[in-house]
Amino acid sequence: MGSIERGCPNCRQPMQRRNFAGRGPGPVALDLCMGCQSIWFDAYESSQLTPGAVLELFDLIHRAQSQPPRPLSQSCACPVCHHGLGLTHDIERTNHITYYRCPEGHGRLTTFAQFLLEKNFVRALSPAEVSRLRAVVTRVRCTSCGAPIDIGNDAACPYCRAPIAILDADALQGSVAQLTAAEQARRQPIDRRAAVESLLAIPNEPRTAGTIQDVLAVLFNFS
Protein backbone atom coordinates (compact mmCIF):
# COMPACT_ATOMS: atom_id res chain seq x y z
CA MET A 1 0.00 0.00 0.00
CA GLY A 2 1.08 3.54 -0.59
CA SER A 3 1.44 6.26 2.03
CA ILE A 4 -1.46 8.43 0.76
CA GLU A 5 -3.93 9.23 3.54
CA ARG A 6 -7.32 7.78 2.72
CA GLY A 7 -10.72 9.16 3.57
CA CYS A 8 -13.28 6.97 5.28
CA PRO A 9 -15.78 5.55 2.74
CA ASN A 10 -18.59 6.51 5.12
CA CYS A 11 -17.80 9.85 6.82
CA ARG A 12 -14.99 10.95 4.45
CA GLN A 13 -12.76 11.89 7.41
CA PRO A 14 -9.09 10.78 7.28
CA MET A 15 -8.59 7.21 8.38
CA GLN A 16 -5.84 6.02 10.70
CA ARG A 17 -3.27 3.77 9.07
CA ARG A 18 -1.84 1.04 11.30
CA ASN A 19 0.60 -1.75 10.53
CA PHE A 20 -0.10 -5.31 11.60
CA ALA A 21 2.00 -8.43 11.22
CA GLY A 22 1.35 -10.24 7.95
CA ARG A 23 1.91 -13.74 6.66
CA GLY A 24 4.07 -12.36 3.85
CA PRO A 25 7.46 -10.62 3.97
CA GLY A 26 6.07 -7.25 5.10
CA PRO A 27 3.40 -5.83 7.41
CA VAL A 28 -0.25 -5.41 6.50
CA ALA A 29 -1.21 -1.71 6.59
CA LEU A 30 -4.90 -1.27 7.44
CA ASP A 31 -6.97 1.92 7.31
CA LEU A 32 -9.29 2.36 10.29
CA CYS A 33 -12.01 4.90 11.08
CA MET A 34 -12.52 4.96 14.83
CA GLY A 35 -15.61 7.18 14.58
CA CYS A 36 -17.41 4.84 12.19
CA GLN A 37 -15.75 1.80 13.81
CA SER A 38 -14.84 0.34 10.46
CA ILE A 39 -11.82 -1.07 8.61
CA TRP A 40 -10.87 -0.74 4.98
CA PHE A 41 -9.24 -3.93 3.71
CA ASP A 42 -7.43 -3.84 0.39
CA ALA A 43 -7.94 -7.04 -1.60
CA TYR A 44 -6.94 -10.16 0.41
CA GLU A 45 -5.57 -8.16 3.37
CA SER A 46 -7.88 -9.77 5.93
CA SER A 47 -6.62 -13.26 5.09
CA GLN A 48 -2.99 -12.05 5.27
CA LEU A 49 -3.20 -11.12 8.97
CA THR A 50 -1.27 -13.41 11.31
CA PRO A 51 -3.11 -14.91 14.30
CA GLY A 52 -1.26 -12.45 16.53
CA ALA A 53 -2.37 -9.55 14.34
CA VAL A 54 -6.01 -10.66 14.61
CA LEU A 55 -5.67 -10.66 18.42
CA GLU A 56 -4.05 -7.22 18.33
CA LEU A 57 -6.87 -5.88 16.17
CA PHE A 58 -9.44 -7.46 18.48
CA ASP A 59 -7.90 -5.63 21.45
CA LEU A 60 -7.95 -2.33 19.53
CA ILE A 61 -11.62 -2.85 18.60
CA HIS A 62 -12.52 -3.71 22.18
CA ARG A 63 -10.94 -0.49 23.47
CA ALA A 64 -12.65 1.61 20.79
CA GLN A 65 -16.20 0.44 21.46
CA SER A 66 -16.90 2.65 24.48
CA GLN A 67 -18.76 5.02 22.11
CA PRO A 68 -21.45 4.05 19.57
CA PRO A 69 -20.33 4.12 15.93
CA ARG A 70 -21.58 6.54 13.32
CA PRO A 71 -24.37 4.86 11.32
CA LEU A 72 -23.29 3.79 7.85
CA SER A 73 -24.82 5.74 4.99
CA GLN A 74 -26.15 4.22 1.79
CA SER A 75 -23.58 6.16 -0.24
CA CYS A 76 -20.29 4.68 0.98
CA ALA A 77 -17.62 5.07 -1.71
CA CYS A 78 -14.35 3.27 -2.40
CA PRO A 79 -11.41 5.39 -1.15
CA VAL A 80 -9.40 4.35 -4.23
CA CYS A 81 -11.75 4.75 -7.22
CA HIS A 82 -14.66 6.52 -5.46
CA HIS A 83 -17.24 4.16 -6.95
CA GLY A 84 -20.16 3.27 -4.71
CA LEU A 85 -19.65 0.24 -2.50
CA GLY A 86 -22.04 -2.68 -2.83
CA LEU A 87 -23.55 -4.39 0.20
CA THR A 88 -22.30 -7.99 0.12
CA HIS A 89 -23.48 -11.03 2.04
CA ASP A 90 -21.04 -13.82 2.80
CA ILE A 91 -20.54 -16.77 5.13
CA GLU A 92 -17.44 -17.24 7.29
CA ARG A 93 -17.43 -20.58 9.09
CA THR A 94 -21.05 -20.73 10.33
CA ASN A 95 -21.56 -16.99 10.66
CA HIS A 96 -23.42 -14.88 8.11
CA ILE A 97 -21.46 -11.65 7.60
CA THR A 98 -21.90 -8.48 5.57
CA TYR A 99 -19.45 -5.96 4.18
CA TYR A 100 -19.31 -3.26 1.51
CA ARG A 101 -17.31 -4.23 -1.56
CA CYS A 102 -15.71 -2.09 -4.25
CA PRO A 103 -17.09 -3.11 -7.68
CA GLU A 104 -13.60 -2.62 -9.17
CA GLY A 105 -12.00 -5.05 -6.71
CA HIS A 106 -9.99 -2.50 -4.71
CA GLY A 107 -11.16 -3.84 -1.37
CA ARG A 108 -13.98 -3.81 1.13
CA LEU A 109 -15.28 -1.85 4.11
CA THR A 110 -15.98 -3.97 7.18
CA THR A 111 -17.38 -2.69 10.45
CA PHE A 112 -15.70 -3.65 13.71
CA ALA A 113 -18.78 -5.71 14.65
CA GLN A 114 -18.68 -7.67 11.39
CA PHE A 115 -14.94 -8.29 11.74
CA LEU A 116 -15.58 -9.82 15.18
CA LEU A 117 -18.29 -11.98 13.62
CA GLU A 118 -15.98 -12.94 10.75
CA LYS A 119 -13.23 -14.02 13.13
CA ASN A 120 -15.66 -15.91 15.38
CA PHE A 121 -15.35 -13.64 18.43
CA VAL A 122 -19.12 -13.11 18.44
CA ARG A 123 -21.99 -15.17 17.11
CA ALA A 124 -25.49 -14.63 15.80
CA LEU A 125 -28.38 -15.30 18.17
CA SER A 126 -30.32 -18.52 17.70
CA PRO A 127 -34.09 -18.31 17.01
CA ALA A 128 -34.76 -19.36 20.62
CA GLU A 129 -32.48 -16.60 21.94
CA VAL A 130 -34.18 -14.02 19.71
CA SER A 131 -37.56 -15.13 21.12
CA ARG A 132 -36.34 -14.64 24.69
CA LEU A 133 -34.95 -11.23 23.77
CA ARG A 134 -38.32 -10.18 22.33
CA ALA A 135 -39.87 -10.78 25.74
CA VAL A 136 -37.82 -7.98 27.33
CA VAL A 137 -37.06 -5.45 24.55
CA THR A 138 -38.77 -4.34 21.37
CA ARG A 139 -35.96 -2.58 19.55
CA VAL A 140 -32.17 -2.86 19.38
CA ARG A 141 -29.57 -1.10 17.29
CA CYS A 142 -27.61 -2.98 14.65
CA THR A 143 -24.04 -3.45 15.83
CA SER A 144 -22.88 -3.43 12.23
CA CYS A 145 -24.43 -0.36 10.58
CA GLY A 146 -26.23 1.34 13.49
CA ALA A 147 -29.76 1.08 12.05
CA PRO A 148 -32.65 0.30 14.45
CA ILE A 149 -34.01 -3.27 14.44
CA ASP A 150 -37.62 -3.90 15.40
CA ILE A 151 -37.08 -7.37 16.80
CA GLY A 152 -40.82 -7.92 17.02
CA ASN A 153 -40.79 -8.22 13.24
CA ASP A 154 -37.23 -9.06 12.29
CA ALA A 155 -34.22 -10.96 13.64
CA ALA A 156 -31.80 -9.12 11.36
CA CYS A 157 -31.05 -5.55 10.40
CA PRO A 158 -33.57 -4.30 7.81
CA TYR A 159 -30.84 -2.31 6.03
CA CYS A 160 -27.66 -4.43 5.98
CA ARG A 161 -29.34 -7.75 6.96
CA ALA A 162 -26.70 -8.41 9.60
CA PRO A 163 -28.08 -10.83 12.21
CA ILE A 164 -28.46 -9.83 15.83
CA ALA A 165 -25.22 -10.97 17.43
CA ILE A 166 -23.78 -11.28 20.92
CA LEU A 167 -20.35 -11.58 22.44
CA ASP A 168 -20.35 -15.24 23.44
CA ALA A 169 -17.93 -15.98 26.29
CA ASP A 170 -17.28 -19.57 25.16
CA ALA A 171 -16.79 -18.56 21.52
CA LEU A 172 -14.52 -15.71 22.58
CA GLN A 173 -12.35 -17.90 24.81
CA GLY A 174 -12.15 -20.58 22.13
CA SER A 175 -11.14 -18.13 19.40
CA VAL A 176 -8.54 -16.42 21.59
CA ALA A 177 -7.04 -19.77 22.63
CA GLN A 178 -6.95 -21.00 19.02
CA LEU A 179 -5.33 -17.80 17.73
CA THR A 180 -2.83 -17.72 20.60
CA ALA A 181 -1.77 -21.31 19.91
CA ALA A 182 -1.48 -20.61 16.18
CA GLU A 183 0.66 -17.53 16.81
CA GLN A 184 2.94 -19.43 19.20
CA ALA A 185 3.35 -22.19 16.63
CA ARG A 186 4.11 -19.62 13.93
CA ARG A 187 6.87 -18.13 16.07
CA GLN A 188 8.54 -21.47 16.83
CA PRO A 189 12.22 -21.05 15.92
CA ILE A 190 13.38 -23.23 13.06
CA ASP A 191 16.81 -24.86 13.13
CA ARG A 192 17.38 -23.97 9.48
CA ARG A 193 20.94 -25.32 9.32
CA ALA A 194 19.84 -28.74 10.57
CA ALA A 195 16.88 -28.77 8.20
CA VAL A 196 19.02 -27.91 5.18
CA GLU A 197 21.70 -30.43 6.13
CA SER A 198 18.99 -33.08 6.51
CA LEU A 199 17.60 -32.30 3.07
CA LEU A 200 20.98 -32.34 1.38
CA ALA A 201 22.23 -35.44 3.20
CA ILE A 202 19.69 -37.80 1.62
CA PRO A 203 21.88 -40.58 0.10
CA ASN A 204 21.73 -41.13 -3.65
CA GLU A 205 19.17 -38.32 -4.00
CA PRO A 206 19.72 -36.20 -7.12
CA ARG A 207 19.73 -32.45 -6.56
CA THR A 208 16.55 -31.75 -8.50
CA ALA A 209 14.71 -28.47 -8.83
CA GLY A 210 12.29 -29.79 -6.22
CA THR A 211 15.09 -30.35 -3.72
CA ILE A 212 16.43 -26.86 -4.31
CA GLN A 213 12.92 -25.47 -3.83
CA ASP A 214 12.67 -27.29 -0.49
CA VAL A 215 15.97 -25.78 0.66
CA LEU A 216 14.91 -22.30 -0.37
CA ALA A 217 11.59 -22.72 1.42
CA VAL A 218 13.42 -23.53 4.66
CA LEU A 219 15.92 -20.70 4.28
CA PHE A 220 13.56 -17.98 3.18
CA ASN A 221 10.20 -19.22 4.48
CA PHE A 222 8.36 -19.26 1.17
CA SER A 223 6.67 -21.86 -0.97
QUIBELDA-V302826 format. One record per backbone hydrogen bond with DSSP energy under -1.0 kcal/mol. CO is the residue of the C=O (numbers start at 0). NH is the residue of the N-H. Records with the same first field share a line. If there is no record, write none. Layout:
BEGIN
CO = NH / NH
END
This chain:
BEGIN
5 = 14
7 = 11
8 = 76
12 = 7
15 = 31
17 = 29
19 = 27
20 = 49
27 = 19
29 = 17
30 = 39
31 = 15
32 = 37
34 = 69
36 = 111
37 = 32
38 = 109
39 = 30
40 = 107
41 = 44
45 = 48
47 = 22
49 = 53
50 = 54
51 = 55
52 = 56
53 = 57
54 = 58
55 = 59
56 = 60
57 = 61
58 = 62
59 = 63
75 = 84
77 = 81
82 = 77
85 = 100
87 = 98
89 = 96
91 = 94
94 = 91
96 = 89
98 = 87
99 = 108
100 = 85
101 = 104
106 = 101
107 = 40
108 = 99
109 = 38
110 = 114
111 = 115
112 = 116
113 = 117
114 = 118
115 = 120 / 121
116 = 119
122 = 165
125 = 129
126 = 130
127 = 131
128 = 132
129 = 133
132 = 135 / 136
139 = 148
141 = 145
144 = 71
146 = 141
148 = 139 / 150
149 = 152 / 153
154 = 163
156 = 160
161 = 156
163 = 124
165 = 122
167 = 171
168 = 172
169 = 173
170 = 174
171 = 175
172 = 176
173 = 177
174 = 178
175 = 179
176 = 180
177 = 181
178 = 182
179 = 183
180 = 184
181 = 185
182 = 186
184 = 187
189 = 191
190 = 194
191 = 195
192 = 196
193 = 197
194 = 198
195 = 199
196 = 200
201 = 204
205 = 207
207 = 211
208 = 212
209 = 213
210 = 214
211 = 215
212 = 216
213 = 217
214 = 218
215 = 219
216 = 220
END
